[in-house]
Amino acid sequence: MSLSGSTGRCSIQARWILRTPSEVLENHVLEIDEGLVTDIHQKPYSETIRLDDCCLVPSFVNAHAHLEFSDLARPFPFEGSFTGWIRELLEYRDRRRNSLADLVMGGLFELRHTGSAAVGEILTGNLNPADYRDHSDFPVSSVVFREIIGLLPESHEEQLHLAKQHLDRFRPHEDDDPFAEQATCTSGGLSPHAPYTVQMQLFEQLVSLAGNRKAPVAVHLAETEAELQLLSRQTGEFRDLLERRELWRKGLFAKNGSPLDYLQLLRNVSRALIIHGNYLNNNELNYIANHPNMTLIYCPRTHRSFGHYDHPWERLLQLGGQVAIGTDGRSSNPDLSMWNELRFLKEKSPRATDQQLLHMGTTAGARALQLPEFGSLKPGASASLNIIRRAESTQSLFAHENDLIGTMIRGQWIRSPV
């Protein structure tokens, strides 16, 4: 079985090949044919591309992005109020002129050219799989989560219908055939947006639908202290926002609620992506760690832009849980580059090992998105890789002196190093 959109044979020798984030091979040759890794050995031949000062790593997997903001030159400023930032985002949506399909196309182009072969995308409109093909024979694999918003009971039926329509268009990844044509481009999931935009009854219905369809679920959870205040006491800036938009009703939220209430509903879905999780407590982190279907998605530069406290990603790793990295959207981040995201995280958390960072930026994201063809360079895996030139003086793969000089997706050079 082979991936579609493949090219012919290619042979690359590098100083280092990371077969997996934890398995480094020195001075080996990677053989590629028809879009797949076919072999790794130590016998170069005349046509082998030689990259003596370079490291080959699996392509990045951007576990969380909002491609609809790909035209923004800079993020919206945060001035202390998260709901104020949301209002600016909504005003931008109302006045923008580019079509949603064109914005998605721009985001996919940026992802391809900055080393990402796959993305977990949050879709707020009604697009089709063809809109994610990037006008390319070698598109970024997109797991497209339809964002669902519905607080008031009278909106639930319509929102549930939208969710069903989306999963009919973007069929979830087939477990028994991960390299099928559908899997190489798009698959579908659901994103009940957040506790402050989706009433619990609708949240349960969406999770049940996703479970029946074997579709992954992504939910923004424990993102701000204001969200926790709304859930536990039904007060604060989120209540003020809902009242201004005439969406507040008594009984919308259970008393003394918490993120754990939502995590417990996600325990049986195929994959649950917990987006941000900036303010998860120890009980909630333990719950995630004890459920292998759950992955915490950390967006480091977005976390910085809102001035949050230290993120709990290291605590979750210590508990044995899964953490993957995403860029979020250009509404809160200057770009969609996972290379820049990981270099920033290394600078912010120097004790983090290259193995940890690369795992979170590749394998963990592929696992969370149910894309087993990505995240390694083992024989049989997708020939999707990045080439990083390492300066002699650097101790870390993610040092700022190093450069991303080449990108390949399914055997096709997006950016050739030679």
Long-range contacts (C-beta under 8 A, 24 or more apart in sequence): 1-177, 1-179, 2-34, 2-35, 2-36, 2-179, 3-34, 3-35, 3-36, 3-179, 3-184, 3-373, 3-382, 3-410, 3-411, 4-35, 4-181, 4-184, 5-35, 5-137, 5-138, 5-139, 5-184, 5-410, 5-412, 6-34, 6-35, 6-36, 6-383, 6-410, 6-411, 6-412, 7-34, 7-35, 7-411, 7-412, 8-33, 8-34, 8-411, 9-33, 10-49, 10-383, 10-411, 11-44, 11-45, 11-47, 11-48, 11-49, 12-48, 12-49, 12-51, 12-56, 13-44, 13-48, 13-49, 13-50, 13-51, 14-51, 14-52, 14-54, 14-55, 14-56, 14-387, 15-51, 15-52, 15-53, 15-54, 15-55, 15-390, 16-54, 16-55, 16-56, 16-390, 17-55, 17-56, 17-377, 18-55, 18-56, 18-57, 18-58, 18-358, 18-377, 19-376, 19-377, 19-378, 20-58, 20-363, 20-375, 20-376, 20-377, 20-378, 21-57, 21-58, 21-355, 21-358, 21-359, 21-362, 21-363, 22-355, 22-359, 30-56, 30-377, 30-385, 32-383, 32-408, 32-411, 33-411, 34-411, 35-382, 35-383, 35-410, 35-411, 35-412, 36-379, 36-380, 36-381, 36-382, 36-383, 36-411, 37-377, 37-378, 37-379, 37-380, 37-381, 37-382, 37-383, 38-379, 39-379, 40-377, 40-379, 49-417, 49-418, 51-387, 51-389, 51-417, 53-389, 53-390, 53-392, 54-387, 54-388, 54-389, 54-390, 54-405, 54-406, 54-417, 55-387, 55-388, 55-390, 55-397, 56-377, 56-385, 56-386, 56-387, 57-358, 57-362, 57-377, 57-385, 57-386, 57-388, 57-397, 58-358, 58-362, 58-363, 58-374, 58-375, 58-376, 58-377, 58-381, 58-384, 58-385, 58-386, 59-115, 59-116, 59-117, 59-118, 59-362, 59-374, 59-382, 59-384, 59-385, 59-386, 59-407, 59-408, 59-409, 60-114, 60-115, 60-116, 60-117, 60-338, 60-339, 60-342, 60-361, 60-362, 60-365, 60-386, 61-116, 61-117, 61-118, 61-119, 61-324, 61-338, 61-361, 61-362, 61-363, 61-364, 61-365, 61-366, 61-369, 61-371, 61-374, 61-375, 62-111, 62-116, 62-118, 62-119, 62-120, 62-325, 62-326, 62-327, 62-336, 62-338, 62-365, 63-119, 63-120, 63-273, 63-295, 63-297, 63-324, 63-325, 63-326, 63-364, 63-365, 63-368, 63-369, 64-120, 64-122, 64-218, 64-273, 64-275, 64-297, 64-299, 64-326, 64-327, 64-328, 65-107, 65-111, 65-119, 65-120, 65-121, 65-122, 65-326, 65-327, 65-328, 65-329, 65-336, 66-121, 66-122, 66-328, 66-329, 66-330, 66-331, 67-103, 67-104, 67-106, 67-107, 67-108, 67-119, 67-121, 67-329, 67-336, 68-93, 68-100, 68-103, 68-104, 68-107, 68-123, 68-124, 68-125, 68-329, 69-103, 69-107, 69-329, 69-330, 69-331, 70-103, 70-104, 70-106, 70-107, 70-110, 70-329, 70-330, 70-336, 71-96, 71-98, 71-103, 71-106, 71-330, 72-330, 72-331, 74-330, 74-334, 75-305, 75-330, 75-331, 75-332, 75-333, 75-334, 76-331, 76-332, 78-305, 78-306, 78-307, 78-332, 81-237, 82-223, 82-224, 82-226, 82-237, 82-306, 83-226, 83-237, 83-238, 83-240, 83-241, 85-306, 86-241, 87-241, 89-331, 92-331, 93-124, 100-124, 100-125, 100-127, 101-127, 101-131, 104-131, 104-132, 105-131, 105-134, 105-135, 107-336, 108-132, 108-134, 108-139, 108-140, 108-142, 109-134, 110-335, 110-336, 110-337, 111-140, 111-336, 112-136, 112-138, 112-139, 112-140, 112-407, 112-409, 112-414, 113-407, 113-414, 113-415, 114-335, 114-336, 114-337, 114-338, 114-339, 114-340, 114-404, 114-407, 115-337, 115-338, 115-339, 115-386, 115-404, 115-407, 116-140, 116-336, 116-338, 117-141, 117-374, 117-382, 117-384, 117-409, 117-410, 118-142, 118-143, 118-365, 118-366, 118-369, 118-371, 118-374, 119-143, 120-145, 120-189, 120-218, 120-273, 120-297, 120-326, 120-365, 120-368, 120-369, 121-145, 122-147, 122-191, 122-218, 122-329, 123-147, 123-166, 126-162, 126-165, 126-166, 128-169, 129-169, 129-170, 129-185, 129-186, 132-185, 132-186, 133-185, 133-186, 137-412, 138-409, 138-410, 138-412, 138-414, 139-184, 139-185, 140-409, 141-183, 141-184, 141-185, 141-186, 141-371, 141-374, 142-185, 142-186, 142-187, 143-173, 143-186, 143-187, 143-188, 143-189, 143-216, 143-369, 143-370, 143-371, 144-170, 144-186, 144-187, 144-188, 144-189, 145-188, 145-189, 145-190, 145-191, 145-216, 145-217, 145-218, 145-273, 146-170, 146-188, 146-189, 146-190, 146-191, 147-191, 147-193, 148-190, 148-191, 148-192, 148-193, 148-198, 148-202, 148-206, 149-193, 149-197, 149-198, 150-197, 150-198, 150-199, 150-202, 151-197, 151-198, 151-199, 151-242, 151-247, 151-252, 152-199, 152-247, 152-249, 153-199, 153-201, 155-202, 156-199, 156-201, 156-202, 156-205, 159-202, 159-206, 160-202, 160-205, 160-206, 160-209, 163-190, 163-206, 163-209, 164-209, 166-190, 167-209, 167-210, 167-213, 167-215, 172-213, 172-214, 172-215, 172-216, 172-270, 172-370, 173-214, 173-369, 173-370, 173-371, 175-214, 175-370, 178-370, 178-371, 178-372, 178-373, 179-373, 183-371, 183-373, 184-373, 184-410, 187-370, 188-215, 189-215, 189-216, 189-217, 189-218, 189-271, 190-215, 190-216, 190-217, 190-218, 191-217, 191-218, 191-219, 192-217, 192-219, 193-219, 193-220, 194-219, 194-220, 194-221, 194-223, 194-227, 195-221, 195-227, 195-230, 195-231, 195-253, 195-257, 195-259, 195-262, 196-227, 196-230, 196-238, 196-242, 199-252, 200-253, 200-254, 200-261, 203-262, 203-265, 204-265, 207-265, 207-266, 207-269, 210-269, 210-270, 211-268, 211-269, 211-270, 214-270, 215-269, 215-270, 216-269, 216-270, 216-271, 216-272, 216-273, 216-368, 216-369, 216-370, 217-266, 217-269, 217-271, 217-272, 217-273, 218-272, 218-273, 218-275, 218-297, 219-262, 219-266, 219-272, 219-273, 219-274, 219-275, 220-275, 220-276, 221-259, 221-262, 221-263, 221-274, 221-275, 221-276, 221-277, 221-280, 222-259, 222-274, 222-276, 222-277, 222-278, 222-279, 222-280, 222-284, 223-275, 223-276, 223-277, 223-278, 223-279, 224-278, 224-279, 224-306, 224-308, 225-279, 227-279, 228-258, 228-259, 228-279, 231-257, 231-258, 231-259, 231-261, 232-256, 232-257, 232-258, 258-284, 259-284, 260-284, 260-287, 263-287, 263-288, 263-291, 263-294, 266-291, 266-293, 266-294, 267-291, 267-293, 268-293, 269-293, 270-370, 271-295, 271-367, 271-368, 271-369, 271-370, 273-297, 273-324, 273-368, 273-369, 275-299, 275-326, 276-302, 276-303, 277-311, 277-312, 278-303, 278-308, 278-309, 278-311, 278-312, 279-308, 279-309, 280-312, 280-316, 282-315, 285-312, 285-315, 285-316, 285-319, 285-321, 286-319, 288-316, 288-321, 289-316, 289-319, 289-320, 289-321, 292-322, 294-321, 294-322, 295-321, 295-322, 295-323, 295-324, 295-364, 295-367, 295-368, 296-321, 296-322, 296-323, 296-324, 297-323, 297-324, 297-325, 297-326, 297-368, 298-323, 298-324, 298-325, 298-326, 298-360, 299-325, 299-326, 299-327, 299-328, 299-332, 299-333, 299-341, 300-325, 300-341, 300-344, 300-345, 300-348, 301-327, 301-328, 301-332, 301-333, 301-334, 301-340, 301-341, 301-344, 302-327, 302-328, 302-332, 302-333, 304-344, 304-348, 305-332, 305-333, 306-332, 313-360, 314-349, 314-352, 317-356, 322-364, 322-367, 322-368, 323-360, 323-364, 324-360, 324-361, 324-364, 324-365, 324-367, 324-368, 325-357, 325-360, 325-361, 325-364, 325-365, 326-365, 339-386, 339-404, 342-398, 343-398, 343-399, 343-400, 345-398, 346-396, 346-398, 346-399, 347-400, 354-396, 354-397, 354-398, 357-397, 357-398, 358-397, 382-409, 382-410, 383-408, 383-410, 383-411, 384-408, 384-409, 384-410, 387-417, 389-417
